[in-house]
Amino acid sequence: MHVKSPRAQLPGAAPATRTKMMRSVEERLGTPLENAILETYEREGTLERTGAVLGINPNTLYVWMLRFGITRKVVLVHANGNGHHDDGP
């Protein structure tokens, strides 16, 4: 799973306005919220696990990701892991 923040890649892009709750979580984590979300999601792989680690409801986390311009990209692979469909012997 690859997660990226287009906002973080644009020089001079205005930061997302933070709610009181966002600022509170950011202070508790001691790091910028968008960085914490990106790093934790990359490591954990799901909204549910990322939310649990960060102490954020997954629905709230998703809204915050949208607010920060963070997108999720899902890559599908074959179960055999080699990228080829394995139909035969």
Backbone as CSV, one residue per row, in Angstrom:
resi,resn,N_x,N_y,N_z,CA_x,CA_y,CA_z,C_x,C_y,C_z
1,MET,0.858,-1.170,0.000,0.000,0.000,0.000,0.898,1.224,0.000
2,HIS,0.586,2.144,-0.859,1.355,3.374,-0.938,0.442,4.528,-0.563
3,VAL,0.940,5.399,0.263,0.165,6.567,0.679,0.994,7.796,0.362
4,LYS,0.365,8.795,-0.200,1.117,10.011,-0.485,0.291,11.237,-0.155
5,SER,1.000,12.313,0.075,0.350,13.578,0.368,0.755,14.587,-0.693
6,PRO,-0.120,14.863,-1.663,0.213,15.845,-2.687,0.518,17.208,-2.092
7,ARG,-0.169,17.577,-1.022,0.039,18.873,-0.383,1.483,19.005,0.101
8,ALA,2.049,17.917,0.624,3.413,17.958,1.142,4.423,18.128,0.015
9,GLN,4.037,17.791,-1.221,4.957,17.868,-2.342,4.901,19.204,-3.065
10,LEU,3.946,20.036,-2.739,3.804,21.309,-3.413,4.450,22.424,-2.596
11,PRO,5.550,23.000,-3.108,6.180,24.082,-2.364,5.213,25.245,-2.174
12,GLY,5.148,25.746,-0.966,4.310,26.897,-0.681,2.836,26.584,-0.520
13,ALA,2.469,25.278,-0.535,1.056,24.923,-0.372,0.613,25.275,1.042
14,ALA,-0.574,25.815,1.136,-1.098,26.203,2.448,-1.427,24.960,3.266
15,PRO,-1.043,24.934,4.534,-1.383,23.784,5.366,-2.877,23.739,5.640
16,ALA,-3.379,22.521,5.842,-4.801,22.358,6.153,-5.093,23.015,7.500
17,THR,-6.259,23.654,7.595,-6.682,24.240,8.853,-6.968,23.120,9.842
18,ARG,-6.421,23.232,11.043,-6.587,22.192,12.041,-7.712,22.546,13.010
19,THR,-8.502,21.531,13.330,-9.535,21.705,14.342,-8.873,21.614,15.718
20,LYS,-9.640,21.922,16.734,-9.128,21.811,18.103,-8.704,20.361,18.387
21,MET,-9.514,19.407,17.930,-9.188,17.997,18.149,-7.903,17.600,17.415
22,MET,-7.718,18.087,16.208,-6.503,17.787,15.440,-5.277,18.342,16.167
23,ARG,-5.385,19.564,16.648,-4.255,20.164,17.375,-3.953,19.383,18.648
24,SER,-5.001,18.920,19.320,-4.825,18.144,20.541,-4.077,16.834,20.269
25,VAL,-4.476,16.133,19.213,-3.808,14.872,18.852,-2.367,15.147,18.434
26,GLU,-2.162,16.202,17.672,-0.823,16.580,17.231,0.083,16.867,18.428
27,GLU,-0.425,17.595,19.421,0.350,17.883,20.633,0.670,16.594,21.394
28,ARG,-0.309,15.695,21.486,-0.107,14.429,22.193,0.957,13.580,21.502
29,LEU,0.946,13.590,20.163,1.907,12.783,19.413,3.280,13.447,19.331
30,GLY,3.307,14.770,19.450,4.579,15.497,19.394,5.181,15.576,18.005
31,THR,4.338,15.447,16.978,4.813,15.519,15.598,3.684,16.052,14.727
32,PRO,3.998,16.650,13.565,2.924,17.121,12.691,1.967,15.973,12.349
33,LEU,0.679,16.241,12.418,-0.338,15.220,12.252,-0.252,14.512,10.909
34,GLU,-0.058,15.265,9.833,0.000,14.613,8.524,1.179,13.651,8.434
35,ASN,2.304,13.982,9.058,3.453,13.074,9.068,3.134,11.812,9.851
36,ALA,2.512,11.991,11.013,2.154,10.844,11.846,1.187,9.925,11.106
37,ILE,0.217,10.509,10.413,-0.746,9.707,9.665,-0.050,8.944,8.545
38,LEU,0.757,9.640,7.762,1.461,8.995,6.644,2.344,7.845,7.123
39,GLU,3.174,8.112,8.109,4.115,7.099,8.599,3.388,5.909,9.208
40,THR,2.358,6.178,9.999,1.638,5.101,10.673,0.837,4.285,9.671
41,TYR,0.197,4.945,8.706,-0.579,4.201,7.706,0.337,3.321,6.861
42,GLU,1.502,3.834,6.470,2.464,3.027,5.704,2.847,1.770,6.479
43,ARG,3.041,1.921,7.769,3.469,0.805,8.616,2.316,-0.160,8.910
44,GLU,1.136,0.369,9.227,0.014,-0.459,9.676,-0.857,-0.988,8.534
45,GLY,-1.020,-0.204,7.471,-1.709,-0.677,6.282,-3.220,-0.537,6.212
46,THR,-3.900,-0.225,7.323,-5.353,-0.041,7.271,-5.743,1.176,8.098
47,LEU,-6.924,1.711,7.780,-7.448,2.833,8.559,-7.706,2.405,9.999
48,GLU,-8.229,1.196,10.159,-8.569,0.719,11.501,-7.334,0.616,12.392
49,ARG,-6.281,-0.011,11.885,-5.056,-0.160,12.701,-4.359,1.180,12.902
50,THR,-4.349,2.009,11.875,-3.727,3.330,12.004,-4.472,4.154,13.045
51,GLY,-5.799,4.129,12.976,-6.601,4.854,13.953,-6.357,4.361,15.369
52,ALA,-6.257,3.034,15.533,-6.016,2.464,16.865,-4.664,2.910,17.411
53,VAL,-3.639,2.894,16.570,-2.298,3.299,17.014,-2.277,4.775,17.389
54,LEU,-2.943,5.602,16.584,-2.931,7.049,16.817,-4.000,7.500,17.804
55,GLY,-4.909,6.603,18.164,-5.983,6.973,19.083,-7.056,7.819,18.418
56,ILE,-7.329,7.531,17.140,-8.292,8.289,16.348,-9.307,7.309,15.763
57,ASN,-10.597,7.650,15.809,-11.623,6.840,15.172,-11.299,6.736,13.679
58,PRO,-11.395,5.534,13.069,-11.061,5.391,11.652,-11.850,6.324,10.728
59,ASN,-13.105,6.604,11.052,-13.888,7.523,10.227,-13.330,8.946,10.307
60,THR,-12.937,9.349,11.500,-12.318,10.666,11.687,-10.984,10.709,10.954
61,LEU,-10.210,9.643,11.080,-8.916,9.561,10.400,-9.082,9.746,8.896
62,TYR,-10.083,9.086,8.320,-10.319,9.191,6.877,-10.634,10.642,6.485
63,VAL,-11.484,11.293,7.254,-11.824,12.697,6.974,-10.577,13.570,7.069
64,TRP,-9.737,13.317,8.081,-8.513,14.101,8.232,-7.564,13.852,7.064
65,MET,-7.484,12.606,6.602,-6.635,12.313,5.444,-7.110,13.100,4.227
66,LEU,-8.412,13.154,4.016,-8.961,13.953,2.910,-8.612,15.425,3.087
67,ARG,-8.740,15.902,4.298,-8.461,17.309,4.594,-6.998,17.673,4.301
68,PHE,-6.082,16.731,4.588,-4.656,16.958,4.331,-4.268,16.649,2.884
69,GLY,-5.202,16.125,2.095,-4.872,15.763,0.711,-4.103,14.466,0.630
70,ILE,-4.220,13.624,1.648,-3.528,12.336,1.656,-4.412,11.330,0.927
71,THR,-3.840,10.662,-0.070,-4.581,9.669,-0.827,-4.007,8.285,-0.586
72,ARG,-4.879,7.287,-0.749,-4.449,5.901,-0.616,-4.422,5.272,-1.996
73,LYS,-3.375,4.515,-2.280,-3.266,3.811,-3.537,-3.122,2.331,-3.216
74,VAL,-4.060,1.533,-3.683,-4.036,0.104,-3.417,-3.448,-0.601,-4.629
75,VAL,-2.497,-1.490,-4.391,-1.891,-2.275,-5.452,-2.293,-3.722,-5.241
76,LEU,-2.916,-4.314,-6.253,-3.336,-5.702,-6.168,-2.254,-6.605,-6.745
77,VAL,-1.984,-7.705,-6.072,-0.997,-8.678,-6.559,-1.604,-10.065,-6.488
78,HIS,-1.067,-10.976,-7.296,-1.514,-12.365,-7.265,-1.084,-13.011,-5.964
79,ALA,-1.875,-13.963,-5.513,-1.594,-14.651,-4.262,-0.255,-15.373,-4.294
80,ASN,0.191,-15.813,-5.491,1.478,-16.502,-5.569,2.651,-15.537,-5.503
81,GLY,2.359,-14.246,-5.532,3.380,-13.219,-5.295,4.314,-12.919,-6.440
82,ASN,4.222,-13.639,-7.565,5.179,-13.391,-8.642,4.627,-12.502,-9.744
83,GLY,3.384,-12.035,-9.593,2.814,-11.139,-10.592,2.238,-11.853,-11.792
84,HIS,2.324,-13.189,-11.826,1.797,-13.962,-12.931,0.665,-14.857,-12.427
85,HIS,-0.343,-14.988,-13.260,-1.451,-15.861,-12.914,-0.977,-17.311,-13.042
86,ASP,-1.228,-18.112,-12.044,-0.745,-19.490,-12.030,-1.912,-20.447,-12.231
87,ASP,-2.219,-20.767,-13.521,-3.359,-21.615,-13.843,-3.005,-23.085,-13.983
88,GLY,-1.806,-23.348,-14.309,-1.512,-24.744,-14.671,-0.423,-25.370,-13.837
89,PRO,-0.180,-26.629,-14.194,0.862,-27.384,-13.458,2.244,-26.909,-13.750
